[in-house]
């Protein structure tokens, strides 16, 4: 990874960062930590989790094990998060004892429950789809009677898990029976023109850095493709950046956030969801930007100057390598062929088992000066080529 600024001899530099979570996001954070001279120590359930191989140390325990986080705190100067599956109430007791969390627990509190998150966004005046709190045993709220509609579990959903697009009465009753007893978020279905994402970081001093706004494309509600930068108007770009700035300043965030957005046919930008961490839609930054999102997050957390997040190329296409079978394989032959593609950088997460939809790695293809003007068409062509190699027997 590329570091945009020297970090030698900076006063008060934080040397040891704890990460709650040891998956691929912490794995990629580990590479940046080494480049910055920072020790990364992870709390994660298994020694086989991806980040354990690159971390300077680990605490093997469940993500929400507060006692284990107390042990992690003894090893670190600051603790950050790879995911949202945390016990905020338990962590608050550690914060009262002086444990430093970045982003702060106060910044996370209105975001982890999706209904509470939507209420927070609404109170800020940020545009979102219409939404309602709902339990599956109750009647549908007035105003939410038309199909299609979207049902989401309020906690612990990721990669499309816990999200259901309901197209008719029959599927609605099936999903209602499956989700009875759970608090849910019900929202209108937005017939968006495309999905966008903003990756933005804020420092402890209030400095904000925003990466190029990207377009994302999903497959079974899991991110399949990211196009950087998105082919959008200056007005849409300004809307997305304004949302990011208002949100991060309101929460007084320290660290990086991923903000998922809908772009409607009439050019309005709506907030879909907030991820208070590094995000899949920002992986292109490792190879295509002057500072990766992982380095940027560590810079914010460790009180270093934020780096330059401009592209170092004309554009980039990131394709997730999603599992398409249940198997134990490192797919070495496919990865070697993918690495031979012009402008390609292959990132493998070291997971031992494949299953359909599981994120096993990603490929970023950087685009040079001779790349075409229709980036969406070019991205689809690159994606088809990668898929053909990835799924070849």
Buried (B, 14 or more C-beta within 10 A) or exposed (E): BBBBBEBEEBEEBBEBBBBBBBBBBBBBBBBBBEBBEBBBBBBBBEEEBBBBEBBBBBBBBEBBBBEBBBBBBEBBBBBBBBBBBBBBEBBBEBBEEEBBBBBBBEBBBBBBBBBBBBBBBBEBEBBBBBBBBBEBEEEBEEEBEEEBBBBBBBBEBBBBEBBBBBEEEEBBEEBBEEBEEBBBBBBBBBEBBBBBBBBBBBBBEEEBBBBBBBBBBEBEBBBBBBBBBBBBEEEBBEBBBEBBBBBBEBBEBBBBBBBBBBBBEEEBBBBBBBBBBBBBBBBBBBBBBBBBBBBBBBBBBBBBBBBBBEBBBBBBBBBBBBBBEEEEEBBEEBBEBBEEBEBBBBBBBBBEEBEEBBBBBBBBBBBEEEBEEEBBEBBBEBBEBBBEBBEEE
